[in-house]
Amino acid sequence: RNFFLNRIYKAKIEEAEDNLIKDTSRLLGAVKQYFQLESFIPEYAEKPFFPAKGL
């Protein structure tokens, strides 16, 4: 029984780690896009929460 629970627990941890890696790479992608937008469109630099507003 313990062996079975440990396997489930381990699988859940691996799943959580995978999700964290995916979320982190998504976040980094968004940050990268934001800085690319900001460098091309300097007038949006003062509006950090709406970098693509009005495009």
C-alpha positions, 0 to 999 in steps of 0.5 A: 500500500505504501509503495502504491501511494509513493508512486502516486505521490512521485507522479504528482510531483513530476506532473507539478514540476512539468507544469512549473517548467511550462508556466515558467517558460510561458512567463519568460516568453511573455516577458521577452515579447513585452521587451521586444514590443517596448523597444519597437514602440517607445511610447508604450514604455510608460504603460507597462501593463498595456504594452500592445494597447492600440495596436 
